[in-house]
Structures are given as structure tokens and as C-alpha cells.
């Protein structure tokens, strides 16, 4: 499955936003079970967004260090 580049670039930030929103909702909701569900899903979403953002940053940094030409072109 392919998604457009703007959506692909927005996903880590969207995951982090959803995570922060759910963590805030867990703090504000007065119920018995929902805060724990909001907290768990929010924390996982926030961590997932951070991991995606850091992995993409690391990948782009590493790709910039390597020569993009083919081995056949160097002969």
C-alpha cells in the first residue's frame, strides 16, 4: 500500500498528537476504566510517533553519508 508523501511525513506528528490528547483525556476523565485505557493507548501512540520520527531522522542522516551511485558506475 502506498500513501502520498505529505500524509506519510505527517504520520509521526499525528501519532504524537493523538498520544498527547489521550494522555490529557486520561488525566481529565472521571471514570473507573477509561483513564487507564486512554493512558495506555496514549502512551503507546506517543512512543510510536517518537520512534517513527527518530528512525526516519536517523535513516535520512545515514543516507546522506553514503554515495548514492551504483557500484557499476564507479568502474
Backbone bond lengths (Angstrom), bond angles and torsions (degrees), N, CA, C in turn:
res aa  C-N    CA-C-N  psi(-1)  N-CA   C-N-CA  omega(-1)  CA-C   N-CA-C  phi
1 X - - - 1.437 - - 1.527 109.06 -
2 X 1.301 116.77 131.62 1.455 122.59 178.70 1.518 109.29 -111.98
3 X 1.318 115.92 137.84 1.455 120.43 174.89 1.522 108.01 -120.90
4 X 1.315 115.86 157.90 1.460 119.14 -176.73 1.529 110.27 -67.62
5 X 1.316 115.59 153.67 1.464 121.62 -175.25 1.533 113.54 -60.09
6 X 1.340 119.98 -42.62 1.464 118.08 179.18 1.533 113.08 -60.98
7 X 1.316 116.29 -38.94 1.469 119.28 177.77 1.521 110.06 -68.79
8 X 1.326 117.14 -41.70 1.460 121.96 178.74 1.527 111.21 -59.67
9 X 1.319 117.24 -42.07 1.465 121.11 -179.67 1.522 111.63 -72.26
10 X 1.310 117.95 -25.11 1.457 122.29 -177.71 1.530 113.00 -83.55
11 X 1.321 118.53 -21.01 1.462 121.84 -173.06 1.532 115.16 -55.30
12 X 1.337 121.16 -47.76 1.472 117.99 -179.83 1.527 112.82 -60.31
13 X 1.325 116.41 -39.06 1.460 120.12 179.44 1.532 110.83 -68.83
14 X 1.330 116.64 -36.66 1.453 120.75 177.16 1.527 110.30 -65.20
15 X 1.334 117.53 -44.24 1.467 121.00 177.39 1.526 110.90 -60.21
16 X 1.328 116.97 -43.22 1.466 119.94 179.98 1.531 110.92 -66.69
17 X 1.324 117.57 -38.84 1.460 121.03 178.47 1.527 110.98 -64.16
18 X 1.319 116.37 -44.51 1.469 120.27 177.40 1.532 109.81 -62.14
19 X 1.334 116.89 -41.34 1.452 120.47 179.31 1.516 112.66 -62.21
20 X 1.321 117.06 -45.71 1.470 120.60 179.33 1.528 110.18 -65.97
21 X 1.325 117.35 -38.92 1.467 120.97 178.71 1.523 111.12 -63.34
22 X 1.325 116.67 -43.68 1.467 119.60 179.50 1.526 111.82 -69.58
23 X 1.312 117.62 -34.63 1.464 119.51 175.69 1.525 110.72 -65.56
24 X 1.327 117.05 -39.44 1.464 120.31 176.28 1.527 110.64 -66.51
25 X 1.331 116.76 -39.00 1.462 120.23 178.21 1.531 110.54 -64.98
26 X 1.317 117.75 -37.53 1.462 121.09 177.92 1.522 110.74 -63.45
27 X 1.312 116.30 -32.82 1.466 120.82 179.23 1.543 111.05 -72.86
28 X 1.335 116.00 -35.36 1.460 120.82 -172.45 1.528 115.00 -92.78
29 X 1.325 118.40 -24.91 1.466 121.40 -174.99 1.525 109.91 -76.56
30 X 1.339 115.06 131.56 1.465 120.60 176.54 1.525 109.35 -104.27
31 X 1.304 115.46 87.29 1.459 121.77 177.03 1.524 107.48 -148.00
32 X 1.329 116.25 177.06 1.455 118.91 -176.96 1.528 113.31 -86.25
33 X 1.321 117.55 -48.87 1.466 119.76 -173.70 1.518 113.84 -103.67
34 X 1.320 119.28 -29.04 1.462 120.71 -173.86 1.520 114.29 -61.93
35 X 1.327 120.32 -39.52 1.468 117.87 179.16 1.515 113.32 -59.19
36 X 1.329 117.89 -38.04 1.466 118.74 179.71 1.526 111.22 -69.19
37 X 1.325 117.06 -35.94 1.472 120.54 177.21 1.525 109.65 -67.44
38 X 1.331 116.77 -46.82 1.462 120.78 178.50 1.524 110.93 -60.32
39 X 1.323 116.25 -42.78 1.462 119.93 -179.25 1.526 111.34 -63.96
40 X 1.320 117.17 -44.47 1.468 120.97 -178.77 1.523 111.43 -64.86
41 X 1.309 116.33 -50.92 1.475 120.19 -178.88 1.534 110.18 -66.10
42 X 1.326 117.39 -39.21 1.460 121.21 179.13 1.513 112.05 -64.45
43 X 1.335 116.66 -43.69 1.462 119.90 179.19 1.524 110.81 -64.98
44 X 1.329 117.32 -43.33 1.469 120.11 178.67 1.527 111.52 -64.05
45 X 1.320 116.68 -39.62 1.465 120.26 178.99 1.522 111.02 -66.63
46 X 1.327 116.90 -43.00 1.461 120.78 178.94 1.529 110.97 -63.59
47 X 1.312 117.12 -45.24 1.471 121.08 178.63 1.526 110.48 -64.79
48 X 1.330 117.10 -41.60 1.465 120.56 178.33 1.519 112.21 -61.40
49 X 1.321 116.79 -42.89 1.465 120.74 177.75 1.519 111.89 -63.77
50 X 1.333 116.76 -42.20 1.465 120.33 177.96 1.524 111.84 -64.61
51 X 1.333 116.45 -40.78 1.468 119.86 178.99 1.526 110.41 -63.97
52 X 1.324 117.44 -45.02 1.468 120.00 178.31 1.521 111.40 -60.52
53 X 1.320 116.61 -45.38 1.456 121.02 -179.00 1.526 111.05 -62.07
54 X 1.333 117.48 -44.96 1.467 120.71 -179.90 1.526 112.23 -68.34
55 X 1.330 117.27 -38.46 1.471 119.66 179.07 1.524 111.28 -66.37
56 X 1.314 117.32 -41.29 1.470 119.97 177.35 1.522 110.65 -64.79
57 X 1.321 117.14 -41.50 1.460 121.13 179.07 1.522 110.21 -61.74
58 X 1.333 116.95 -44.88 1.456 121.30 179.48 1.525 111.16 -65.16
59 X 1.331 117.51 -42.30 1.461 121.28 179.69 1.527 110.76 -61.72
60 X 1.318 117.05 -44.26 1.462 120.18 -179.14 1.520 111.51 -67.33
61 X 1.316 117.07 -35.88 1.460 120.52 176.91 1.521 110.58 -65.56
62 X 1.319 116.90 -44.46 1.469 120.92 -179.65 1.523 111.30 -67.01
63 X 1.326 117.66 -39.63 1.462 120.43 179.77 1.519 111.27 -64.38
64 X 1.301 118.06 -33.16 1.458 121.25 -179.87 1.530 111.19 -70.32
65 X 1.333 117.32 -24.42 1.462 121.35 -179.41 1.530 112.94 -79.05
66 X 1.327 117.15 -22.95 1.458 120.40 -175.34 1.520 111.34 -96.22
67 X 1.339 114.78 153.61 1.454 121.10 176.17 1.535 107.89 -77.83
68 X 1.317 116.75 129.33 1.469 120.19 -175.86 1.524 112.80 -86.77
69 X 1.326 117.89 -2.95 1.474 119.13 -179.72 1.515 110.12 -75.28
70 X 1.307 115.02 153.55 1.460 122.20 178.58 1.512 109.87 -72.60
71 X 1.337 116.74 155.44 1.464 121.04 176.14 1.527 111.25 -63.55
72 X 1.311 117.36 -30.88 1.461 121.84 178.95 1.524 111.65 -67.24
73 X 1.314 117.42 -29.91 1.461 121.49 -179.47 1.526 112.39 -73.96
74 X 1.315 118.52 -19.86 1.450 121.94 -176.29 1.516 113.25 -83.04
75 X 1.303 118.48 -10.56 1.463 121.21 -176.93 1.487 111.39 -77.09
